[in-house]
Amino acid sequence: MSRVIQFCSSCSNEICEQHSTLWRLCPHGIVMPPPDRSAEFGAYLQERIADVMTEGTMCRPPCCATSGGIKDDACTHIRCAVHGYWCYFCEKMCFQGHNDNWQTNKSRCPLWLQEHPECNGSPAVALAKFHRLRTIRLLHELRHNDAWPRDIFDYHYRRMPEELVTIRIDDRTKIRPITLEELNSYQTLARRVEYAMP
């Protein structure tokens, strides 16, 4: 059974995600440790971070539950046998003009990952950079979750083994660990540029 308890950022009361009630009144009765420096909460947060690290290295089609897996060297359009083309960059269905003027329109996506200024390089390097940026964005969102203060996230993140915050694209490609400084700078970069970010 998945965890359904969140914490109120103001009073630290445990709230059921599904029913928005105090957990003791909730039929789930599942308790998460409070957001603190305890080993128990650290283990919970480490599990969430590991999920984000995995999610950051693959994209899923929006039309069905199958995993999109890792992209090849081709363009960002991927064909779903049932529902048509979807975009590996934004994980949405492609539409006419999906890639038009992407350099100046944040709602559009590049046709080739290596065209993106933050992902430039060979197709393999561009793919690795794309997944690194995607993972940094997902970690940034997790870090800014209202369920725990940022300093609690930072405390546990600093204590995580390096291999758990290192992206692996495949068996051969290992990219340096993601630092808290990168999580801090992602939002600034995303605001500064005119093009869509992973």
C-alpha positions in Angstrom: 0.0 0.0 0.0 1.4 3.4 -0.9 1.9 6.1 1.7 -0.9 8.6 1.8 0.1 10.9 4.7 1.4 14.3 4.2 2.4 16.9 6.8 1.1 20.4 7.2 4.0 22.8 6.7 2.6 25.1 9.4 1.6 22.9 12.3 3.2 19.5 11.2 -0.2 17.7 11.6 -0.4 14.5 9.6 -2.9 14.8 6.8 -4.3 12.1 4.6 -3.5 13.0 0.9 -6.6 11.3 -0.3 -9.2 12.6 2.1 -7.6 15.8 3.5 -8.3 14.7 7.0 -6.2 14.1 10.0 -4.7 10.6 9.6 -6.4 9.3 12.8 -9.7 9.9 11.2 -8.6 8.5 7.9 -9.4 4.9 6.9 -5.9 4.3 5.7 -4.3 4.7 9.1 -0.8 4.9 7.6 1.7 7.0 9.5 4.8 8.5 8.1 7.5 9.7 10.4 7.4 13.4 11.1 9.7 15.6 8.9 12.8 15.7 11.1 16.4 14.6 11.3 15.5 11.1 12.5 16.9 8.1 10.7 13.3 6.9 10.1 12.4 10.1 8.2 15.8 10.0 6.4 15.0 6.4 5.1 11.6 7.6 3.9 13.1 10.7 2.1 15.9 8.5 0.6 13.2 6.2 -0.8 11.4 9.3 -2.4 14.7 10.6 -3.8 15.6 7.1 -5.3 12.1 7.2 -7.0 12.9 10.6 -8.5 16.3 9.5 -9.7 14.7 6.6 -11.5 11.9 8.8 -12.9 14.4 11.3 -14.2 16.1 8.8 -16.5 13.0 7.8 -18.5 10.0 9.3 -20.0 6.5 7.9 -20.3 3.9 8.3 -23.0 0.9 10.3 -21.9 -1.5 8.1 -23.8 -0.9 4.8 -22.0 0.7 3.3 -18.9 3.7 1.7 -20.7 7.2 2.9 -19.9 8.7 4.9 -22.7 12.2 3.9 -21.5 15.3 5.5 -22.8 15.3 7.4 -26.1 17.4 6.6 -29.1 19.4 9.1 -31.2 16.4 10.1 -33.3 14.1 13.1 -33.0 12.0 13.8 -29.9 8.8 12.4 -31.5 8.1 8.8 -30.5 5.4 6.7 -32.0 2.8 5.0 -29.9 1.3 2.1 -31.9 -2.2 2.9 -30.6 -2.4 6.7 -30.1 0.1 8.4 -32.5 3.2 10.5 -31.7 4.2 11.8 -28.3 7.1 14.1 -27.4 10.0 12.7 -25.4 10.9 16.2 -24.2 7.6 17.2 -22.6 5.8 13.8 -22.4 2.7 15.2 -24.1 1.0 14.2 -27.4 2.5 15.9 -30.4 0.3 18.3 -32.4 0.8 20.3 -35.6 3.6 22.8 -35.0 4.6 21.2 -31.7 8.3 22.2 -32.4 7.7 25.5 -34.1 9.8 28.5 -32.7 10.8 26.5 -29.6 13.9 28.7 -29.1 11.6 31.7 -28.2 8.4 29.9 -27.0 8.6 28.0 -23.7 5.4 26.1 -24.6 7.2 24.4 -27.6 9.9 21.6 -27.6 13.0 21.1 -29.6 12.8 18.5 -32.4 16.3 17.2 -31.6 17.7 17.1 -28.1 21.2 18.2 -29.3 19.7 21.4 -30.6 18.7 22.5 -27.1 21.4 24.9 -25.6 21.5 23.1 -22.3 21.8 19.7 -24.0 24.2 20.4 -26.8 26.7 17.8 -28.0 26.5 14.4 -29.7 23.1 12.6 -29.5 24.4 10.5 -26.6 25.7 13.5 -24.7 22.6 15.5 -25.4 20.4 12.6 -24.0 22.6 12.4 -20.9 22.4 16.2 -20.3 18.6 16.1 -20.9 18.1 13.4 -18.3 20.4 15.2 -15.8 18.4 18.4 -16.2 15.1 16.5 -15.9 16.2 14.8 -12.7 17.4 18.1 -11.3 14.0 19.6 -12.0 12.2 16.7 -10.3 14.6 16.8 -7.3 14.0 20.6 -7.1 10.2 20.0 -7.0 10.7 17.3 -4.3 12.9 19.7 -2.3 10.3 22.4 -2.4 7.5 20.1 -1.3 5.3 21.7 1.4 5.4 18.5 3.5 8.8 19.3 4.9 11.1 22.3 5.4 14.0 22.7 2.9 16.6 22.4 5.6 15.3 19.0 6.6 15.5 17.8 2.9 19.0 19.3 2.7 20.1 17.6 5.9 19.2 14.2 4.6 20.3 14.8 1.0 23.8 15.6 2.2 23.9 12.3 4.0 22.9 10.2 1.1 25.4 7.8 -0.5 26.9 9.4 -3.6 25.8 6.5 -5.8 22.1 7.2 -5.0 22.3 10.7 -6.4 24.3 9.8 -9.4 22.4 9.4 -12.7 22.9 6.2 -14.7 21.7 6.4 -18.3 22.8 2.8 -19.1 25.4 0.3 -17.9 28.2 2.3 -19.4 27.2 5.9 -18.8 27.5 7.3 -15.3 27.2 11.0 -14.7 28.5 12.9 -11.7 26.3 13.2 -8.6 23.7 16.0 -8.4 24.6 18.6 -5.8 22.3 20.9 -3.7 23.9 23.8 -5.5 22.5 22.5 -8.8 19.0 22.2 -7.2 19.3 25.8 -6.1 20.4 27.1 -9.5 17.8 25.2 -11.6 15.0 27.6 -11.0 17.2 30.6 -11.8 18.3 29.0 -15.1 14.7 28.0 -16.0 13.5 31.6 -15.4 16.4 33.2 -17.3 16.1 31.3 -20.6 13.4 31.9 -23.2 13.2 28.2 -24.3 11.5 25.2 -22.7 13.5 23.3 -20.1 13.4 19.5 -19.5 
